[in-house]
Structures are given as structure tokens and as C-alpha cells.
């Protein structure tokens, strides 16, 4: 069955995002794969953008990373709302303030 248009791009971007969040949480591929009951090779293929995980797999990965599944779909941080979501997840007050400022909210100290 042929892939739908854009699937390769989505797989690459989602895989890169999963890797980014995994590295931010300090987990190795092996540890994350083990906790999700995946093979390390499967997780490696996801992170490399060679495999597009199912929604169930994304939910499992998010749970083990301690984030919401939606956090893994923050694929374009140029979009201010997504910058805000990512900054809140990372608990980075400075970036939260910047994103809120970009959205037109006055942020004072």
C-alpha cells in the first residue's frame, strides 16, 4: 500500500521531536525502548524518521517521557502558540514570558 503524501515528512519531524524530548529528559534510546516494550531498533527507526509510529505507540512514548502526547506534536516551534506549549513543558519561565509577549500579553516582573 503506498504511503499518503506528507507521511515521510511527518515521520521525520515526529521522530526528531521524540528524540529531542527524550534527550531533554536524559533517557537513552535503550531505556525508553525498554520501558515502552519496543525494541531499540524500532525506536531508532522512529527517531530517524524511517517509521511512523501508531497513535498508541506515541501515547506510550509520551507517557514514558512524562509529557502529554500533544507535546510530541509540537513540530514547528516558529508558531508562537507551540513555542509557548514547549516552554511551559520545559518549565522555562523566560521562554514562557517571551512567547506570551509575542501573543500580545503584557508580562511584567
LINLIN-V893679 format. One record per backbone hydrogen bond with DSSP energy under -1.0 kcal/mol. NH is the residue of the N-H (numbers start at 1). CO is the residue of the C=O. Records with the same first field share a line. If there is no record, write none. Layout:
NH=CO  CO
This chain:
7=4
10=6
11=7
12=8
13=9
14=10
15=11
16=12
17=13
18=14
19=15
20=16
21=17
22=18
23=19
24=20
25=21
27=22
32=28
33=29
34=30
35=31
36=32
37=34
38=33
43=39
44=40
45=41
46=42
47=43
48=44
49=46
50=45
51=45
58=54
59=55
60=56
61=57
62=58
63=59
64=60
65=61
67=62
71=68
72=69
73=70
74=71
75=73
79=76
83=79
84=80
85=81
86=82
87=83
88=84
89=85
90=86
91=88
92=87
96=92
97=93
98=94
99=95
100=96
101=97
102=98
103=99
104=101
105=100
